[in-house]
Amino acid sequence: LTSGNQLLQAGSGLVQPVTLPHRTVLTVLREQPRGFYVPAIASLAGFCIGWDVGYIGSLLTLPSFLTDVNASQPLSGMKAGMLVGALAMGSAVATLPCVVGALLEKCGRRWLLIICGTLCVMAATVQATAHSFLQFAVGRLALGFPTGALVVCPVYQSEVSPRETRGAMMGLFSMALAFGIFAASLCDFLVKDLVHGWVYSVWLMAVFGGCLATGMLLLCPESPRHLLFKGREQQAWDTLAWLRQGAPDDLIQQEWKVMQEDLRA
C-alpha cells in the first residue's frame, strides 16, 4: 500500500470516483473481517444502555431488593420515580452538545467508550453494594452519565466500518440496545425468588461495562478520522490500512483521500 506521507503529498484536486463492481455487505465483511468485529465490539455500548434501562423497572418490585435497600417496605411512588429518573438525569447532562462534543474532541471515540465502560463498572458496584436507598440512588445517578455518553458509539462504528457496510454495522447498536432491555427484564424474572437476587442484575451491568472497556482497549483502534483531525496523519493511515486489510488498494486510497477532503472542507 502507498504510505500515508506519499498520499499526503499528492495533489489536492477533487477526488475522482473509482468504478468498482457491486459488492454485497456479506462479501465485504468476508473480505474485511475487522470491519465487522470492531463495530460489533463497540455495539456492547448499546447493550449496556439497554441493560441500564431494562433492569430497573422490575427490580423495584423484587422482594429481595425491598428487603436489602428499603427495610422490607414497598417503595413510594416518589422514591420509585427518583430511582428511575436518576439515570435520565445523568444521561441528560452527558448528552448536552457542549459536554459530549468536548469529550469526543478531547478523548477521542475509542477512549471515551473505554472510560464510559469503566464508569459503568464503578457505578454498578456502588449500586450492587447498597444497603440504603440513598446509596442506590447515587449509583443510579452516577450510572446515567456514562450511559448517556455511550450514544457516541454509532459515530465510532460509522468511522471504522467499510463504506458498503456502515448502515448494517450502525444497526448493531440499535439491535444490541433492544436486546439489552429484553435480557435485563428476563434476568429480573429469573432471579425474583432468590435471596439477594436483585444484585445479580446489577453486577451483570458491571460485567458488561467491563467487557466493553476491555474489548475496546485490547481489540479496537481509534477512529482514523479522529486521528487525522488531530493531525496524526501517519497513524491515521496505518489504522485505516489495518481496518481495511483485505480490501482493494484503490478503495483504501480513495477513502483516505475522501477523509482528507472532508478535513479541508
N, C-alpha and C positions, 0 to 999 in steps of 0.2 A: 504494500500500500504506500501511496505517496505520503511523506511526512507532513505533519501539521504546519511546520515552518514553510515548506515548499508551497503548500496551498495558500498560506497567508500572503506569500509574496506574489501569488498570481494576480492578475488584473482584477479591478473592482467593477467589471462590467456586470450587466444583468445576468442572472442565472438562466442558462439555456436548458429547457426541459429535455430529459432523456427518454427516448421512446423504448419502452420495455414491454414484453408480453404480460398479459394479465396474470396475476398470481393470487390465489385464494389465501385466506387467513391461515388455514391449516398448512398450506405449502410454505408460507413464510415462517411459521412457528417451527416446522420441522427443520427448516433451513437455518433458523436463528433461535435455538432453544433459550438463549439468555434473554431474548425478547419476550419470553413467556414467564420464566421462573422469577426474574427480578420484579416485574409488576405483580406477580402472584404473591410473593412475599410481602410486598408493600400493602397488598389488599387486606392483610391482617389488621390494618388500621380500621378498615370498615367493620370487620368482625368485632373489634374492641368497642367501637361506638355502639354497635347493635347490642352487644352484651351489656354495656353500661345502661342502656335504655331499657333492655328487656327484663333484667332480673329484679328490678326494684319493686314493680307492681305487686307481684305475687309474694315477694319476700316480706312485705309489711304485714301480711296476714299469717305468716307461719308461726305456730305456737313457740317453736324454739327461739325465734327472733324476739318475740314479745317477752319471753322469759328472760333472755340474756340482756336485752337492751332497754326494755321498758317495764321492768319489775312485774312481768306477767300481766300487765294491764293492756287493754286494747289502745291503739293509738287514736288520739283525737284527730278530727279532720284537719285541724291546723298543723299538727305535727306531721301527719302523713303528707300533707301538701308541701311542707318545708323540705322533707327528705326528697320528694320527687322533684321539686322545683330547684333545689340546690344545684343539681347537675346543670340545669339550663342556665342558671345564673353564672356559673363559672364558664360555661361554653360561650355565653353571650359576650363576655369580656374577651375571650380568646379570639373570637371571630370578628372583632372590630377591625376594619381595614388598617387602621394605624398600628394595631398590635400584630396581627398575623402577617401583614406586609413587612413590618420591621423585622420580625423573626425570620421570615423567609430570606430576606436580604442579608441578615447578619449570620444566621446559622446555616443556610442552605436547606434544600429539601430533605436530603438524607439525614443530616444531623438533627433537624427538627423532629423527624419521625422517631429517631433514636431517643431523643430527650423526652418526647411525649410518652413513648413506651415505658421508659424508666419512671416517669412521674406517675403513670398508671399503676405500676407496681407499688410505689410508695403510698399512694392514696388508698389503694385496695388494702394494703397492710394496716393502715390506720382504721379502716372500717372493720376488717376481719377481727381485729383485736379489741374492738369496742365493747365496753360493758356499761355504757351510758348513751343516752340519746344524743347528748352534745357531741361526744367523740365521733359517733357515726355520722352526724350531720356535717361536722367539719371535714370528715373524709369524703363525703359526697360532694361538698363544695369544692374541695381540692381536686377531686377527680374531674370536675367539669372543665377545668382549664385545658388539660391535655386532650380531653375528649373533643372539645371544640377545635383545637389546633390540628387535630388529625384530619380535618377536612382538606388539608393541603395534599393528601395522598393522590387524588386524581391529577394534580399538577405534575407530581413526580412521575406517575405512571405514563402520562402523555409524553413526557420528555425523554423517557428511556425506552419506549416501545417503538418498534418499526412503524413507519408511516401507514402501512396497509392494515395494521392490527390495533391501532390506537383506540378505536371505538370499542372493540372487543375487550381489550385489556382494561380500559377505564370502567367497563361494565362489571368487571370483577369486584370493584369497590362496592357498588350498589348491591350486588348479589351477596357479598360477604356480610354487609350490613344487615340485610333482611334475614339471612341465615343466623346471624348472631342474636337477633331478637328472638327468633324461634328457639334456638338452642338454650338461651338463658331461661326462657319460660319453661322449657322442658326440664331443665336442671332443677328449678324450684319445685316442680311437681315430683321429681324423683326423690328429693331429699326432705319432703314435707313432714314425714313421720320420724325422721332421725333426730336424736338428741344433738343439739348444736348443729343441726343440718344446714341452717342458713349460711354458716361460714364457708361451706363448700362452694356455693355460688359466688361468694366474694373472693375467695382465694383463687378460683379459676380465672377471675379477672386479672389477678396478679400474674398468673401463668401466661395468659395470652399477651399481656403487655410485655412480659419478659421475652417471649418468643419473637414479638415484633422488633424489640430493641436489638436482640441478639442477631436475628436474621439480617436486619438492615446493616448492622455493624460488620458482620463477617462475610456476607454474601453479596451485598449490593453496593454499587459505586454511587458517587454523587452524580447528579444530573449534568451531562456535558454542556447543556445550555447555561446552567448556573456557573459552571467553571469558566466558560467563555465570557460570560457577563462580568466575572471578577477579573478578567484579564489573564487567566491561566490557560493560554491557548494550547500549549503542547499537551498539558494534562487533559484538556477537554478533548483534543483529537484522539489521544490514546484511549480515553474512556469510551468515546464513540466507536472507535475501531473494535474495542473489546466487546461492547454490547452488540455490534453488528457482525461479529465473527460468523462467517458462512455466507454473508450477503455478497452480491457482485460489487467489485471495487468501485464501478462508476456510480452505483447507488449511494455508497457511503460518501464518496466525494461530493455528489450532488447535495446530499443532506448537510454536509459540512458547509458548503457554500451558501445554502439557504440560511443556516444559522448565522453565518457572518453577515449576510444581507439584513436579516432581522435585527441584528445588533446595531447595524449602522442606520437603520430606518428611524 
